[in-house]
Amino acid sequence: MAVEIERKFLINEAKWQPVDEGVNIRQGYLCTDKERTVRVRTKGNKGYLTIKGQTEGLSRLELEYEIPLEEATQLLDNLCHRPLIEKTRHIEEHLGHIWEIDVFFGDNEGLIVAEVELSSEEEEIDLPDWIVEEVSHDKRYYNSCLSQKPYTTW
């Protein structure tokens, strides 16, 4: 069973600068029930279908499958709830941990969220100096929630 354990943070834009060009991500949701989400994503030139279970603490079941890019695009264009999530993802390493920094645009313009995946909920991490606030337990920052109530409407 695949389990995702992650923490989410807001960042100080004045202290953080991307170290790479990033990759564009376009994603949408076929299902956003409390117990599960079903997400379609294009990331660069690949497509993915992801099923996630309900979050318990910082953990949840996550299963992800690569699907043909054309099929992912068709699902995004025709079947996913609106608005879609659009963002550029940057990857950075900091003291042994890989950070994914998502710079949102479109309906979530202005939001930047950093995520780090952990091997256990008890794992300790040293935070980069550009971290401002942890939002791991604030559901508003879940991408599935941002697809229903975009950041620009808060």
CORVENFEN-V449401 format. One line per field, one symbol per residue. ss: DSSP state (H for helix, E for strand, L for the rest). phi: phi as a letter, one per 30 degrees, with the letter a starting at -180 (. if undefined). burial: # if it has 16 or more other C-alpha atoms within 10 Angstrom, else .. Layout:
# CORVENFEN-V449401
ss->???
phi->???
burial->???
This chain:
# CORVENFEN-V449401
ss->LLEEEEEEEEELLLLLLLLLLLEEEEEEEEEELLLEEEEEEEELLEEEEEEEELLELLEEEEEEEEELHHHHHHHHHHLLLLLLEEEEEEEEEELLEEEEEEEEEHHHLLLEEEEEELLLLLLLLLLLLLEEEELLLLHHHLHHHHLLLLHHHL
phi->.cccbbbcbdbdddccbdcbdibdbbbbbcbbdddabbccbcbicbcbcbcbdddbiccadbbbbdbeeddddddddcbdecddcbaccccbcbhicccccccdbidcejcbbcbbcbdaddecbcdddddcadbecceecdeddddcbdedcd
burial->...########..........#.#########...########...###.###.#..#####......#..##.##...##.#########.......#######.##..########...........##...##...##.##.######...
